[in-house]
Amino acid sequence: MNRHKTERKLSWLLWPLLLAAPLILAAQQPAPPPQPAPQPAPQEQTQPVQPPATAAPLPPPESPAETAAYREFAAIALNDFQKIIQSGEAFLASYPQSRYNQAVYARLAQAYWNTNQHDKMVAAGEKTLELNPDHVDVLAMLANGIPRRLSQNRTESEQQLQKTERYAMRAIQLLEQIQQPPDLTPEQFQQARDTKLAMAHSGLGLVFFHRQRFAEAIREFEKATQLVPDPDPTDYFLLGLSYANANRFHEAAAAFQKCGQMQWPWQARCQAQMEESKKRAAGQLEPPKP
């Protein structure tokens, strides 16, 4: 369940979102209160109709060629993402009803994640969850990835946020209950578990950030940055923005300072936001530029 450092490449998925959204540190007034999320229309309570019980279709008999193909796929090095994608896609094309498809889809989702193929990552992840709704690695991955590239359509983006919230909450619930497997040491287990928890809390924080529920966003981003020794700088950046929108400028400056000390594409932006937060914390606001 280890998260590769290359997963930080997903920070680029956040850029269109943040470029489109006004930053509080560039404004003179706090963000307006959030608009209530659209609520589904109430439905009439009726007794559910139970369909006639039918036996689940059995997968086709396993063939020696299918077993050999899966073993070859499973033996690919964890960081050979292009080969995983090529082999996994070929396996699914040859054996669309294979009993191994859950594992193939899950590994493909991870490879798409690490190669910044967002839409394919989501599609493969959701195929995995169709076969195993409690696949905790994929739940955490989708919770972290989906809200970083939302649809421009308001209805669709709200549906994506609802889905993200559901995935994140389920991942957190499962991870808090999961038992240590016998092949991991306590230290390995805690590191792997906390990495996935950080991903889920980060995704949940982004849901609250989009909805301008900044106190809840702060809570989730704080957890995401405290759970792992090397937090994603994007989480510190979003934590800083959430503090700033809550008028907690001392804490915003500290969060921006941390992401400003990391080597990543937005290092300079973090440093600029840190300086602006310090000015606001000290009550030394500069007049807006014409």
C-alpha positions, 0 to 999 in steps of 0.5 A, spaced: 500 500 500 506 504 499 505 511 495 510 512 491 514 519 491 511 519 483 504 520 486 506 527 487 506 528 480 498 529 481 499 535 484 499 538 477 491 536 477 490 541 482 493 547 478 487 548 473 482 548 479 486 553 483 488 557 477 480 558 476 478 559 483 480 566 486 485 565 492 483 569 499 490 572 499 489 576 493 482 579 495 481 584 500 475 581 503 474 574 506 470 569 501 463 569 501 459 564 505 458 557 501 452 556 497 448 550 500 449 544 496 443 542 492 439 537 495 435 531 492 428 532 491 424 527 496 421 521 494 415 517 496 416 512 501 414 505 498 416 498 499 421 496 495 420 490 490 425 484 491 427 481 484 426 474 483 433 471 486 437 469 480 444 465 481 450 470 479 453 468 473 459 464 474 466 466 470 468 462 464 473 456 466 480 458 467 485 456 461 492 455 462 493 461 457 489 465 462 493 463 468 500 464 464 498 471 462 496 473 469 502 471 472 506 474 467 502 481 468 503 480 476 511 479 475 512 486 472 516 490 476 512 495 480 515 501 477 514 499 470 508 503 469 508 503 461 509 495 461 503 494 466 499 498 462 500 495 456 500 488 459 494 489 463 490 492 457 492 486 453 490 481 458 483 485 459 482 485 452 483 477 451 480 475 458 474 480 459 471 476 464 477 473 468 477 472 475 483 476 475 480 482 473 479 485 480 487 485 481 488 487 473 484 493 474 487 495 481 494 495 478 492 499 472 489 504 476 495 505 480 499 505 473 495 510 470 495 514 477 503 514 476 503 517 469 497 522 470 492 519 466 486 521 470 480 519 466 483 512 465 485 512 473 478 513 475 475 508 470 479 503 472 478 504 479 471 504 479 471 498 475 475 495 481 470 497 486 464 494 481 468 487 483 470 489 490 467 495 493 471 495 499 478 495 495 481 500 500 487 502 496 483 504 490 478 507 495 483 512 497 486 513 490 479 515 487 478 519 493 484 523 493 484 524 485 477 525 483 476 532 486 483 534 483 480 535 476 472 536 477 468 538 471 466 545 469 459 543 469 456 544 476 451 538 477 457 534 474 462 537 479 457 536 485 456 529 483 463 528 483 464 531 490 459 526 493 462 520 490 469 523 493 466 524 500 463 517 499 469 513 497 473 517 502 469 516 508 469 508 506 476 508 506 477 511 512 472 507 516 476 501 513 483 503 514 481 504 522 478 497 522 484 493 518 488 488 522 495 487 521 497 482 516 502 477 518 507 478 512 508 486 515 512 488 521 508 493 525 512 499 522 511 497 515 503 496 517 502 503 520 506 506 515 502 503 509 496 504 513 497 512 515 499 513 507 492 511 505 489 515 511 493 521 509 490 520 501 483 519 504 483 525 509 486 529 503 481 528 498 475 529 504 479 536 505 478 538 498 471 536 498 470 541 504 474 546 500 470 546 494 464 547 498 467 553 502 467 549 509 473 551 511 473 549 518 472 542 516 477 542 510 482 545 515 481 539 520 482 534 514 488 537 511 491 537 518 490 530 519 493 529 512 499 532 513 500 529 520 499 522 518 506 521 514 513 524 514 513 527 507 506 530 506 504 532 499 506 539 498 499 540 495 496 539 502 500 544 505 498 549 500 491 547 501 491 547 508 494 554 508 488 557 503 483 554 508 487 557 514 487 564 510 479 563 508 478 562 515 482 569 517 487 564 521 493 568 518 498 566 523 497 559 521 496 560 514 503 563 514 506 557 517 503 552 512 505 556 506 512 556 509 512 548 509 510 548 502 515 553 500 521 549 503 519 543 498 522 543 491 515 543 487 513 547 481 509 551 486 514 553 491 515 560 489 507 561 490 507 558 497 513 563 499 509 569 496 503 567 500 507 566 506 509 573 506 502 576 504 499 572 510 505 574 515 503 581 513 495 580 514 497 577 520 500 583 523 495 587 520 499 591 515 495 590 509 497 593 503 492 597 498 490 593 492 493 595 486 490 598 480 
